[in-house]
Amino acid sequence: MILLLLGNITLLSQEVRDDVFVKAQQWRDSSQWDSAIYYLEKAIENFQQKGLSINSFNARILLNDSRIEALHFEQADSALNQLLIEARTKFPEIDINLAKVLDLQGKVAIELGRYTEAVGKLQESLAIRRNLNLKDDATGLTYYRLGDAWRSQGVVDSAMAAYESALEIRQNLFGDESEKVAAVWSNIAILHRITGNYDQAMRIYEKSDSVIVKVFGPDHKRRGSILNGMAIIHAQSARYPQALEYFNQLLQIDLKTLASDSPTLARTYT
């Protein structure tokens, strides 16, 4: 029996590889979600025909993550409810599988605006991960999503604690010059901004922006939310020329990266 590690999913298989599954993972890596969904559905059929139930289960986790990324929220939501039942009944000895399903349920609940539910799912996942003493990238992402769920409800202290836990894990794994660390900094800056701590927010925004520019270049779309946040701070502080400068930078990036009829571009103009 061979242990395969693909896409952070552990697969127990009697074969070295499943070519359809590998193709699905390649499409996921390139964010081609509809193609990934197609090949994952084929891979699941293959695993089920061979009686490889754990492989099928883990491929269904990836399938529903891909559905969420493809904005098929309701379909993923329904399928994840069934996966949760199976994780608790068919594979109760594999705690990490349950945590992965809970992570995705938290993710889709955030997308559907069910923030209280998301908090519960993500906290249950984190309890499992802490019991397993996991401090990996997936655990950092779970803390990150928990911060998002708390922030969406306006619970600033809990959001800050979750983001700081995500930041610690990501800094230990990747160092400060990582876009994953920059993403957490950006969300921490948002919390400081909405609570009126503008100086601290600006310092953190600037750190985040520096990393994004270094990793992706000055015209990357990931700078958008950072520049927008800094512009808002200057505007709310009556520093209108500085705010206009940041909005203009944001507009130039949007013009290069968005379609001419994009709603986001229209909002930047206004």
C-alpha positions in Angstrom: 0.0 0.0 0.0 1.5 3.3 -1.1 1.1 6.7 0.5 0.5 9.5 -2.0 0.6 13.2 -1.0 -1.2 15.3 -3.6 -2.6 18.7 -3.0 -2.3 18.5 0.8 -4.6 15.4 0.6 -3.3 12.0 1.8 -4.4 9.2 -0.4 -4.0 5.5 0.4 -3.9 3.6 -2.8 -2.8 0.2 -4.2 -1.5 2.0 -7.3 1.3 4.5 -7.7 -0.9 7.1 -9.4 -4.2 7.8 -11.0 -3.6 9.8 -14.1 -7.0 11.4 -14.1 -6.5 12.6 -10.5 -3.1 14.0 -11.4 -4.7 16.0 -14.3 -7.3 17.3 -11.9 -4.6 18.5 -9.5 -2.7 20.2 -12.3 -5.9 22.1 -13.3 -6.4 23.1 -9.6 -2.8 24.3 -9.4 -3.5 26.6 -12.4 -6.9 27.8 -10.9 -8.8 26.3 -13.8 -11.7 25.3 -11.6 -14.2 23.9 -14.1 -11.6 21.6 -15.7 -10.5 20.5 -12.2 -14.1 19.7 -11.4 -14.5 17.6 -14.5 -11.4 15.5 -13.9 -12.1 15.2 -10.2 -15.5 13.8 -11.0 -13.8 11.2 -13.3 -11.2 10.4 -10.7 -13.9 9.8 -8.1 -15.6 7.3 -10.5 -12.3 5.5 -10.9 -11.7 5.3 -7.2 -15.2 4.0 -6.5 -14.9 1.4 -9.2 -11.7 0.1 -7.5 -13.3 0.2 -4.1 -10.8 2.8 -2.8 -13.2 4.6 -0.5 -10.7 6.8 1.3 -9.3 8.0 -2.0 -12.8 8.8 -3.2 -13.6 10.6 0.0 -10.5 12.8 -0.2 -11.0 13.5 -3.9 -14.6 14.7 -3.0 -13.0 17.1 -0.5 -11.0 18.6 -3.4 -14.0 18.5 -5.7 -16.0 20.6 -3.3 -13.2 23.0 -2.7 -13.0 23.5 -6.4 -16.7 24.0 -6.6 -16.4 26.8 -4.0 -13.6 28.4 -6.0 -15.8 28.2 -9.1 -18.6 29.9 -7.2 -20.9 26.8 -7.1 -21.6 27.5 -3.4 -25.0 25.8 -3.0 -23.8 22.6 -4.7 -20.7 22.5 -2.5 -22.8 23.3 0.6 -25.1 20.3 0.0 -22.3 17.9 -0.8 -20.3 18.9 2.2 -23.1 18.1 4.5 -23.0 14.5 3.2 -19.2 14.4 3.5 -19.5 15.5 7.2 -21.8 12.6 8.0 -19.3 10.2 6.3 -16.3 11.7 8.1 -18.0 11.2 11.4 -19.3 7.7 10.7 -17.2 5.9 8.1 -13.7 7.3 9.0 -14.0 8.4 12.6 -10.4 7.3 13.3 -9.1 9.9 10.8 -9.6 13.2 12.6 -7.8 15.3 9.9 -10.5 14.3 7.3 -13.2 15.7 9.6 -11.1 18.9 10.0 -10.8 19.3 6.3 -14.6 19.0 5.8 -15.2 21.5 8.6 -12.7 23.9 7.0 -14.6 23.8 3.7 -18.0 24.1 5.5 -16.6 27.2 7.2 -15.3 28.5 3.8 -18.7 28.1 2.0 -20.6 29.5 5.0 -18.5 32.7 4.8 -19.3 33.0 1.1 -23.0 32.5 1.8 -23.0 35.1 4.6 -23.6 32.5 7.4 -20.8 33.9 9.6 -21.9 32.5 13.0 -22.1 29.0 11.4 -18.7 29.6 9.9 -17.2 30.4 13.2 -18.5 27.2 14.8 -17.2 25.0 11.9 -13.8 26.6 11.9 -13.4 26.5 15.7 -14.3 22.7 15.6 -11.7 22.2 13.0 -9.1 24.1 15.0 -9.8 22.0 18.1 -9.0 18.9 16.1 -5.9 20.5 14.6 -4.7 21.6 18.1 -5.3 18.1 19.4 -3.1 16.8 16.6 -0.5 19.6 17.3 -0.7 20.8 13.7 0.9 24.1 12.8 0.9 23.6 9.0 -0.2 25.9 6.2 -3.7 24.5 6.3 -4.1 25.3 10.0 -2.9 28.8 9.3 -5.5 29.1 6.6 -8.2 27.9 9.1 -7.2 30.7 11.5 -7.2 33.1 8.6 -10.8 32.2 7.7 -11.9 32.3 11.3 -10.5 35.9 11.4 -12.6 36.7 8.3 -15.7 35.2 9.9 -15.3 37.2 13.1 -14.5 40.4 11.2 -17.6 40.1 9.0 -19.6 40.1 12.3 -17.7 43.1 13.7 -16.1 41.1 16.5 -12.7 42.9 16.2 -10.9 41.3 19.2 -11.7 37.7 18.2 -10.8 38.5 14.6 -7.5 40.0 15.7 -6.6 37.0 17.8 -7.4 34.6 14.9 -5.3 36.7 12.4 -2.4 36.8 14.8 -2.5 33.0 15.1 -2.5 32.7 11.3 0.4 35.3 11.1 2.5 33.3 13.6 2.1 30.1 11.7 2.8 31.6 8.3 5.8 33.6 9.5 7.3 30.4 11.0 6.6 28.5 7.7 7.4 31.1 5.1 9.2 34.1 6.7 8.1 37.7 6.4 8.7 38.0 2.6 5.7 35.8 1.7 2.5 36.9 0.0 0.7 34.7 2.6 2.1 36.8 5.4 1.3 39.9 3.5 -2.4 38.8 3.2 -2.7 38.5 7.0 -1.0 41.9 7.5 -3.5 43.4 5.2 -6.4 42.1 7.1 -4.9 43.1 10.4 -4.5 46.6 8.9 -8.2 46.6 8.1 -9.0 45.9 11.8 -6.8 48.8 12.9 -8.4 51.1 10.2 -12.0 50.3 11.2 -11.2 51.0 14.8 -9.6 54.3 14.0 -6.0 53.3 14.7 -4.9 54.9 11.4 -1.2 55.2 12.1 -0.8 51.6 12.9 -3.0 50.6 10.0 -0.8 52.6 7.6 2.4 51.0 8.9 1.0 47.5 8.4 -0.5 48.3 5.0 2.9 49.6 3.9 4.6 46.4 5.0 2.0 44.3 3.2 2.3 46.4 0.1 6.1 46.2 0.1 5.9 42.4 0.0 3.3 42.3 -2.7 5.4 44.6 -4.9 8.5 42.6 -4.3 6.8 39.2 -5.0 4.4 40.2 -7.9 5.5 43.6 -9.1 3.9 47.0 -8.8 1.0 46.4 -11.2 -0.4 43.3 -9.6 -4.1 43.2 -8.7 -3.3 42.0 -5.1 -2.2 45.6 -4.4 -5.8 46.8 -5.0 -7.3 46.3 -1.5 -4.1 47.6 0.1 -4.1 50.8 -1.9 -7.8 51.2 -1.4 -7.3 50.9 2.4 -4.5 53.4 2.5 -6.6 55.8 0.3 -9.5 55.5 2.7 -7.3 56.3 5.7 -6.0 59.5 4.0 -9.5 60.5 3.0 -10.9 60.0 6.5 -8.0 62.0 7.8 -8.8 64.9 5.4 -5.5 64.3 3.5 -7.3 64.5 0.2 -4.3 64.9 -2.2 -2.7 61.8 -0.7 -5.9 59.9 -0.9 -6.3 60.8 -4.6 -2.7 59.7 -5.2 -3.5 56.2 -3.9 -6.8 56.0 -5.7 -5.0 56.9 -8.9 -2.5 54.1 -8.4 -5.4 51.7 -7.8 -7.1 53.0 -11.0 -4.0 52.4 -13.1 -3.8 48.8 -11.8 -7.5 48.2 -12.5 -7.1 49.5 -16.0 -4.3 47.1 -16.7 -5.9 44.0 -15.0 -9.7 44.3 -15.4 -12.0 44.3 -18.4 -13.3 47.7 -19.5 -16.9 46.7 -18.4 -15.8 45.4 -15.0 -18.0 46.6 -12.0 -14.9 46.9 -9.9 -13.3 49.3 -12.4 -16.5 51.3 -12.4 -16.4 51.6 -8.6 -12.8 52.8 -8.8 -13.8 55.6 -11.2 -16.5 56.7 -8.8 
